[in-house]
Amino acid sequence: IMLVGKTGAGKSASGNTILKGKVFKEKHSFESVTNTCQKHQQNGITVIDTPGMFDTNISENQLKEEIEKCVNMSVPGPHVFLLAIRLDVRFTDEEKNTVKWIQKNFGEKADNYTIILFTRGDQLDKPIDEFLTENKQMNELVRQCKSRYHVFNNKDNNSMQVNGLLEKMIKMVMENGREHYTNMMYKEAQKSPKLVAGGVWTGVCLMIHRVGGVITLGATKKVPLSGDIWLGS
């Protein structure tokens, strides 16, 4: 999985929630706390954290270098892209352009591997479905990602929200024929005339391992090749 999003979207906090530990530095601000790629592994899950999109403190060359490092660290490639968006701030053009940015920098095929991760879920005063119905721009963003989304409360240590996210990830992996985004797709996107400068990705890479006839996801999920989902301890 690559966890992507603009600076301050809660990417590092979400990585910590997924890994169930304080492995990434985080703080509540709109300044990026991640300037270079960082990689951690826990319970069979490999996480790669990189700088945030639209970070004005990072030069274009630095962005390019870090993106390439992120892609190389994720070899053979991420199964899921998690696009982090905060629910407690006004929806701006930058949020609106995040999916376009992903398409331009990683190719349109990246949409097939993307799930929107709404952070600061504890600040939402209504059901997420109702919120999306009232917010046309946000609803359009979700639609572009094939209506795949999940809500995180990074202050809540309840494992149920993580398990729920893992279920959605595995479902998408199965829908994609268990294939992952590849370095070749990235190289093809770099050659595309649509590619534009600016922005950077923060990535969380969750490696899904195949053992015998079973695909394992971390230490909590098992998926047999028939497509059924099992929850384990």
C-alpha positions as CSV (number, residue, x, y, z in Angstrom):
1,I,0.0,0.0,0.0
2,M,1.2,3.5,-0.5
3,L,-0.3,6.1,1.8
4,V,-0.4,9.3,-0.2
5,G,-1.8,12.8,0.5
6,K,-0.9,16.4,1.1
7,T,1.2,17.6,4.0
8,G,-0.8,17.4,7.3
9,A,-3.3,14.9,6.1
10,G,-2.4,12.4,8.8
11,K,-0.3,10.0,6.7
12,S,2.4,9.2,9.4
13,A,-0.3,8.8,12.1
14,S,-2.2,6.5,9.8
15,G,0.9,4.4,9.2
16,N,1.4,4.1,13.0
17,T,-2.3,3.1,13.4
18,I,-1.9,0.4,10.7
19,L,1.4,-0.9,12.3
20,K,0.0,-0.5,15.8
21,G,3.0,1.3,17.1
22,K,4.8,4.7,17.1
23,V,7.3,4.0,14.4
24,F,6.8,7.2,12.4
25,K,7.3,10.6,13.7
26,E,4.0,12.6,13.8
27,K,2.7,16.0,14.9
28,H,-0.5,18.0,14.5
29,S,0.5,20.7,12.0
30,F,0.5,21.6,8.4
31,E,4.3,21.3,8.2
32,S,5.6,18.0,6.9
33,V,7.4,15.8,9.5
34,T,8.7,13.4,6.8
35,N,11.2,14.8,4.3
36,T,12.8,11.6,3.1
37,C,11.6,8.0,2.6
38,Q,11.3,5.9,5.7
39,K,10.7,2.2,5.9
40,H,9.4,0.1,8.8
41,Q,8.2,-3.4,9.1
42,Q,6.0,-4.9,11.8
43,N,3.8,-8.1,11.9
44,G,4.7,-8.9,8.3
45,I,3.6,-5.4,7.1
46,T,6.2,-3.2,5.4
47,V,5.5,0.5,5.5
48,I,7.2,3.2,3.4
49,D,6.6,6.8,4.5
50,T,7.6,9.6,2.2
51,P,7.0,13.4,2.1
52,G,3.6,14.9,1.4
53,M,2.0,16.2,-1.7
54,F,2.2,19.9,-2.5
55,D,4.9,20.5,0.1
56,T,6.5,23.9,-0.7
57,N,9.5,23.2,1.5
58,I,10.8,20.5,-0.9
59,S,12.3,21.3,-4.3
60,E,11.2,19.7,-7.5
61,N,14.4,17.7,-7.7
62,Q,14.0,16.5,-4.2
63,L,10.4,15.4,-4.9
64,K,11.5,13.5,-7.9
65,E,14.3,11.7,-6.0
66,E,12.1,10.8,-3.1
67,I,9.3,9.5,-5.4
68,E,11.8,7.2,-7.1
69,K,13.2,6.0,-3.8
70,C,9.7,5.2,-2.7
71,V,8.9,3.2,-5.8
72,N,12.2,1.3,-5.5
73,M,11.6,0.6,-1.8
74,S,8.2,-0.9,-2.7
75,V,9.6,-3.5,-5.1
76,P,7.9,-5.6,-6.5
77,G,5.3,-2.9,-6.1
78,P,2.4,-1.8,-3.8
79,H,-0.9,-3.6,-3.9
80,V,-2.9,-0.6,-2.5
81,F,-2.6,3.2,-2.6
82,L,-4.2,4.9,0.4
83,L,-5.0,8.5,-0.3
84,A,-5.2,10.3,3.0
85,I,-7.7,13.3,3.3
86,R,-8.6,15.1,6.5
87,L,-12.3,15.4,7.3
88,D,-11.9,18.4,9.7
89,V,-10.7,21.0,7.2
90,R,-12.2,22.7,4.2
91,F,-12.1,20.8,0.9
92,T,-9.8,22.8,-1.4
93,D,-8.5,22.5,-5.0
94,E,-5.5,20.7,-3.7
95,E,-7.6,17.8,-2.4
96,K,-9.6,17.9,-5.6
97,N,-6.4,17.6,-7.6
98,T,-4.9,14.8,-5.6
99,V,-6.4,12.0,-7.8
100,K,-5.3,13.9,-11.0
101,W,-1.8,14.3,-9.5
102,I,-1.7,10.5,-8.9
103,Q,-2.9,9.8,-12.4
104,K,-0.3,12.2,-14.0
105,N,2.6,10.9,-11.9
106,F,1.8,7.2,-11.6
107,G,-0.5,6.7,-14.5
108,E,-4.2,6.2,-14.8
109,K,-3.9,2.5,-13.9
110,A,-3.1,3.7,-10.3
111,D,-6.9,4.3,-9.9
112,N,-7.4,0.6,-9.8
113,Y,-5.3,0.3,-6.7
114,T,-6.5,3.4,-4.8
115,I,-8.6,3.6,-1.6
116,I,-9.4,7.0,0.0
117,L,-8.5,7.1,3.7
118,F,-10.4,9.8,5.5
119,T,-8.5,10.9,8.7
120,R,-9.7,12.7,11.8
121,G,-12.9,10.7,11.7
122,D,-13.6,11.6,15.3
123,Q,-14.3,15.2,14.1
124,L,-17.1,14.1,11.9
125,D,-20.5,14.9,13.4
126,K,-22.6,12.9,11.0
127,P,-22.5,9.5,9.2
128,I,-19.8,9.5,6.4
129,D,-22.5,8.6,3.8
130,E,-24.5,11.6,4.7
131,F,-21.4,13.8,4.7
132,L,-20.4,12.6,1.2
133,T,-24.0,13.2,-0.1
134,E,-23.9,16.8,1.1
135,N,-20.3,17.4,-0.3
136,K,-20.5,17.1,-4.1
137,Q,-16.8,17.7,-4.6
138,M,-15.7,15.1,-2.1
139,N,-18.3,12.7,-3.5
140,E,-16.8,13.1,-7.0
141,L,-13.3,12.4,-5.6
142,V,-14.6,9.2,-4.1
143,R,-16.3,8.3,-7.4
144,Q,-13.0,8.7,-9.2
145,C,-11.5,6.1,-6.9
146,K,-14.3,3.6,-7.7
147,S,-16.2,4.5,-4.4
148,R,-13.5,2.9,-2.3
149,Y,-13.0,4.7,1.0
150,H,-12.5,4.1,4.7
151,V,-12.6,6.4,7.8
152,F,-9.9,6.4,10.4
153,N,-9.8,7.9,13.9
154,N,-6.1,7.9,14.6
155,K,-6.7,8.6,18.3
156,D,-8.6,5.3,18.6
157,N,-6.5,2.2,19.2
158,N,-9.5,-0.1,18.5
159,S,-8.2,-2.7,16.1
160,M,-11.6,-3.1,14.4
161,Q,-11.1,0.0,12.3
162,V,-7.7,-1.4,11.0
163,N,-9.3,-4.8,10.4
164,G,-12.1,-3.1,8.4
165,L,-9.5,-1.3,6.3
166,L,-7.6,-4.5,5.7
167,E,-10.8,-6.2,4.5
168,K,-11.3,-3.5,1.9
169,M,-7.7,-3.8,0.8
170,I,-7.9,-7.5,0.4
171,K,-11.2,-7.2,-1.5
172,M,-9.6,-4.8,-3.9
173,V,-6.5,-7.0,-4.3
174,M,-8.9,-9.9,-5.2
175,E,-10.7,-7.7,-7.7
176,N,-7.4,-6.8,-9.3
177,G,-6.6,-10.5,-9.8
178,R,-4.1,-10.3,-6.9
179,E,-1.9,-8.2,-9.1
180,H,0.0,-5.1,-7.8
181,Y,1.1,-1.8,-9.2
182,T,4.5,-2.4,-10.9
183,N,7.6,-0.4,-11.5
184,M,7.0,-0.8,-15.2
185,M,3.7,1.1,-14.8
186,Y,5.6,3.9,-13.0
187,K,8.2,4.1,-15.8
188,E,5.5,4.2,-18.4
189,A,3.8,7.1,-16.5
190,Q,7.1,9.0,-16.4
191,K,7.2,8.9,-20.1
192,S,3.7,10.2,-20.5
193,P,3.3,13.7,-21.9
194,K,0.6,14.3,-19.2
195,L,3.3,14.3,-16.5
196,V,3.6,17.6,-14.6
197,A,6.0,18.8,-12.0
198,G,5.0,19.4,-8.4
199,G,3.7,17.5,-5.4
200,V,5.0,14.3,-3.7
201,W,3.6,11.1,-2.4
202,T,3.8,9.8,1.1
203,G,3.7,6.1,0.9
204,V,2.8,3.2,3.1
205,C,3.7,-0.1,1.5
206,L,1.9,-3.2,2.8
207,M,3.5,-6.3,1.4
208,I,1.0,-9.2,0.9
209,H,2.8,-12.5,1.1
210,R,1.7,-15.7,-0.6
211,V,2.4,-18.8,1.5
212,G,1.4,-22.1,-0.2
213,G,-2.2,-21.6,-1.4
214,V,-2.9,-18.7,0.9
215,I,-2.3,-15.0,0.6
216,T,-1.4,-13.5,4.0
217,L,-1.8,-9.9,5.0
218,G,0.2,-9.0,8.0
219,A,-0.5,-11.1,11.1
220,T,-4.3,-10.6,11.2
221,K,-5.6,-11.5,7.8
222,K,-5.6,-14.7,5.6
223,V,-7.2,-15.0,2.2
224,P,-7.5,-18.4,0.5
225,L,-7.2,-18.4,-3.2
226,S,-11.0,-19.1,-3.4
227,G,-11.5,-15.4,-2.5
228,D,-13.1,-16.0,1.0
229,I,-11.8,-13.7,3.7
230,W,-10.7,-15.1,7.1
231,L,-10.0,-13.0,10.2
232,G,-7.2,-14.5,12.4
233,S,-5.5,-13.5,15.6
